[in-house]
Amino acid sequence: VRDCIQKTLTEWSSKIGQDQNQETLEVLECTVAQALEKINPEERDELKVSAKLFIVGSNSSSIRDAVDLACSALGVAQLDSVIIAPPPVEDGINLSLEYLQPYWKELENLVQNKKIVAIGTSDLDKTLLEQLYLWAQVKPSSNQVNLASCCVMPPDLTAFAKECDIQLLTHNDPKELLCEASFQEGLQESIQNVKANEWIPLWLLRYSVIVKSRGIIKSKGYIIQAKRNAS
């Protein structure tokens, strides 16, 4: 991920030059047009657009920004599925339903507004998944399980998922896909005279466009948003 960010920033920086005022810049819009393939509307029905959203250092309101940017970048009106990775919790605090609720409500709003078709979760055990399922208005359609944490799906999770028609998927994403320090290092190495320590990543979205009939990935990529906390 860091290599992708660094390469994109380096290419973008070389094209726009150094005429920007780094002291007053609060938002960076970094786009390399040839690296992004918009979806042809005539092919939309043949494609499945799915995404996994990693909240890095922001609140639930960032979910709408992430989905809107992904739709705009890919040229689609809605995403077929969005899986949210559990937002980071402070040390010593366990992930709970109360903590997940504002994030899930935001996803539900996007489903109701037809920006997303199906929503899913990641790394929830049977107890937490059941709590979310019973509370949620829009039920989770899937739950990802990390291969590093279990070689075999937990029987209680498998039974509950089957009973409630929740698809169990596997993944091998690290617990922290992109940390603040790694992002800042990539930024520092890519853009001259930037005060990298002032920039904080908010969220990272990984998308994939799959041809339904053939099950192959047509395109994939990352979209990231960061803000500047200038002192």
Solvent accessible surface area in square Angstrom, and as a share of the most:
residue,aa,sasa,rsa
1,V,43,0.25
2,R,72,0.26
3,D,112,0.58
4,C,66,0.40
5,I,14,0.07
6,Q,51,0.23
7,K,151,0.64
8,T,52,0.30
9,L,13,0.07
10,T,66,0.39
11,E,54,0.24
12,W,26,0.09
13,S,6,0.04
14,S,85,0.55
15,K,131,0.56
16,I,63,0.32
17,G,29,0.27
18,Q,86,0.38
19,D,127,0.66
20,Q,37,0.16
21,N,86,0.44
22,Q,29,0.13
23,E,109,0.49
24,T,95,0.55
25,L,41,0.21
26,E,119,0.53
27,V,98,0.57
28,L,36,0.18
29,E,140,0.63
30,C,39,0.23
31,T,91,0.53
32,V,15,0.09
33,A,78,0.60
34,Q,126,0.56
35,A,83,0.65
36,L,54,0.27
37,E,91,0.41
38,K,124,0.52
39,I,13,0.06
40,N,68,0.35
41,P,113,0.71
42,E,154,0.69
43,E,62,0.28
44,R,46,0.17
45,D,125,0.65
46,E,105,0.47
47,L,5,0.02
48,K,83,0.35
49,V,0,0.00
50,S,21,0.14
51,A,8,0.06
52,K,9,0.04
53,L,0,0.00
54,F,19,0.08
55,I,9,0.05
56,V,31,0.18
57,G,42,0.41
58,S,37,0.24
59,N,90,0.46
60,S,23,0.15
61,S,68,0.44
62,S,6,0.04
63,I,0,0.00
64,R,80,0.29
65,D,64,0.33
66,A,0,0.00
67,V,0,0.00
68,D,54,0.28
69,L,77,0.38
70,A,0,0.00
71,C,5,0.03
72,S,73,0.47
73,A,21,0.16
74,L,1,0.00
75,G,38,0.37
76,V,18,0.10
77,A,83,0.64
78,Q,54,0.24
79,L,1,0.00
80,D,28,0.15
81,S,22,0.14
82,V,0,0.00
83,I,18,0.09
84,I,9,0.04
85,A,11,0.09
86,P,41,0.26
87,P,4,0.02
88,P,79,0.49
89,V,52,0.30
90,E,128,0.57
91,D,146,0.75
92,G,86,0.82
93,I,94,0.48
94,N,131,0.67
95,L,48,0.24
96,S,39,0.25
97,L,24,0.12
98,E,122,0.55
99,Y,72,0.28
100,L,13,0.06
101,Q,38,0.17
102,P,63,0.40
103,Y,20,0.07
104,W,6,0.02
105,K,107,0.45
106,E,31,0.14
107,L,0,0.00
108,E,9,0.04
109,N,64,0.33
110,L,0,0.00
111,V,30,0.17
112,Q,103,0.46
113,N,87,0.45
114,K,151,0.64
115,K,49,0.21
116,I,2,0.01
117,V,83,0.48
118,A,29,0.22
119,I,1,0.01
120,G,1,0.01
121,T,5,0.03
122,S,1,0.01
123,D,67,0.35
124,L,6,0.03
125,D,89,0.46
126,K,57,0.24
127,T,82,0.48
128,L,17,0.08
129,L,0,0.00
130,E,53,0.24
131,Q,79,0.35
132,L,1,0.01
133,Y,46,0.18
134,L,128,0.64
135,W,82,0.29
136,A,5,0.04
137,Q,146,0.65
138,V,33,0.19
139,K,83,0.35
140,P,3,0.02
141,S,46,0.30
142,S,10,0.06
143,N,0,0.00
144,Q,20,0.09
145,V,13,0.07
146,N,26,0.14
147,L,92,0.46
148,A,98,0.76
149,S,90,0.58
150,C,30,0.18
151,C,133,0.80
152,V,119,0.68
153,M,50,0.22
154,P,49,0.31
155,P,111,0.70
156,D,77,0.40
157,L,6,0.03
158,T,60,0.35
159,A,63,0.49
160,F,15,0.06
161,A,3,0.02
162,K,174,0.74
163,E,142,0.64
164,C,24,0.14
165,D,128,0.66
166,I,9,0.05
167,Q,113,0.50
168,L,39,0.19
169,L,57,0.28
170,T,70,0.41
171,H,18,0.08
172,N,120,0.62
173,D,13,0.07
174,P,78,0.49
175,K,213,0.90
176,E,117,0.52
177,L,34,0.17
178,L,7,0.04
179,C,43,0.26
180,E,79,0.36
181,A,59,0.46
182,S,25,0.16
183,F,11,0.05
184,Q,31,0.14
185,E,85,0.38
186,G,0,0.00
187,L,1,0.01
188,Q,94,0.42
189,E,107,0.48
190,S,13,0.09
191,I,2,0.01
192,Q,119,0.53
193,N,117,0.60
194,V,7,0.04
195,K,92,0.39
196,A,6,0.04
197,N,115,0.59
198,E,22,0.10
199,W,8,0.03
200,I,31,0.16
201,P,0,0.00
202,L,20,0.10
203,W,0,0.00
204,L,0,0.00
205,L,0,0.00
206,R,68,0.25
207,Y,12,0.04
208,S,23,0.15
209,V,1,0.00
210,I,47,0.24
211,V,24,0.14
212,K,116,0.49
213,S,105,0.68
214,R,171,0.63
215,G,56,0.54
216,I,79,0.40
217,I,97,0.49
218,K,81,0.34
219,S,26,0.17
220,K,146,0.62
221,G,17,0.17
222,Y,78,0.30
223,I,28,0.14
224,I,51,0.26
225,Q,52,0.23
226,A,25,0.19
227,K,92,0.39
228,R,29,0.10
229,N,80,0.41
230,A,60,0.47
231,S,149,0.96
